[in-house]
Amino acid sequence: MNKNNSPISVTHYYREPRNTGVSIEGIFNSVKENLKGRVDIKDYFFDPSLSRWQNIRKAATGASDINHITGDVNFLAIGLKGRKNILTIHDFGYYENPVHSRLKHMFYHLFWFYWPLKYISIVTVVSEFTKEKLIRYFNFPENRVRVIPDPVKAVFKYSPKTQLNATPVVLMLGTGKHKNLDNLIEASKGINIHLDIVGWPAADELAKLKEYGISNTVYNRLTDEQVNERYAACDILYIASHYEGFGMPIIEAQAVGRPVITSNIGAMLEVGSGSAILVNPTVPTETAAAISELVSNRQHYNVTVELGLKNAAKYHHEKVAEQYLEVYKELAAK
């Protein structure tokens, strides 16, 4: 509440409307739902029919006491000059991608980060990993950065696994090259497992799956409810990526009660350490050994599940919403 005992007024700024409950929209819909009655939150969406500059000029029409850019459209902060603004940065994956030309990188540097950050009061980041990069790349003041993790949405509920599938199922979500399906394919060669892959595997990956005779099913365009069904149906989650800003599937799978194999680097190490099986994402034999041990040793499997459940509890959607509420209160009081 503000000093007049009325709810704090906040606008959530989003990229263009999308028919999805996942990613940025799903995260902040969860926050909004948990803060009903305490924070008056309205949504403002980027208009794809207008240019970026036109959207910047129009951004102030949706402004509230506090304006929270939820990600992806960071440049809208330029149109909110002089207001109380929050920006959430999820990762620097696109910024760091070496395939971009120098000109494209410079454009992204200036319009997504350098200039927008000048009009931001507080930046929230989803991990210490992302915080370190923000400070290193842009010298943003550490005292104006808050680490607030992504929440486990309510749809992802514990589902006991009394018995593994006759052919153990390893689930993987996302198929960009950085997601490292290649490593899982090499690790699966000669092992009696089935891969559930959510996304769009590249042609070379599909060819390798066929060449190695690896049993697999590919899914895409799943709702949160359908993703939850895939978690419940699987025996193990694989997310040994080369890069993640946070690694949302780690805690979602743990909340459902499935053991996780993830990378021993970056945000995945930060989120999964002590509760997931950590592997070198460039060494397929480590992934193969981790899968084999979980499948063959039920005590090891159960202990990993219990550790995961405890870890996922730290990211409960109500707890994360409270952290955002504290930031809103902090900014409202200034």
Secondary structure, DSSP 8 states (H G I E B T S, - for coil): --TTSS-EEEEEEESS--S-SSHHHHHHHHHHHHTTTTEEEEEEE--TTS-HHHHHHHGGGG--SEEEE-SS-GGGGGGGTTSEEEEEE---HHHH-TTS-HHHHHHHIIIIIITGGGG-SEEEESSHHHHHHHHHHH---GGGEEE----B-TT------SS--SS-EEEEE--SGGG-HHHHHHHHTTS--EEEEES---HHHHHHHHHHT-EEEEE-S--HHHHHHHHHH-SEEEE--S--SS-HHHHHHHHHT--EEEESSHHHHHHHTTTSEEE-TT-HHHHHHHHHHHHH-HHHHHHHHHHHHHHHHTTBHHHHHHHHHHHHHHHHT-
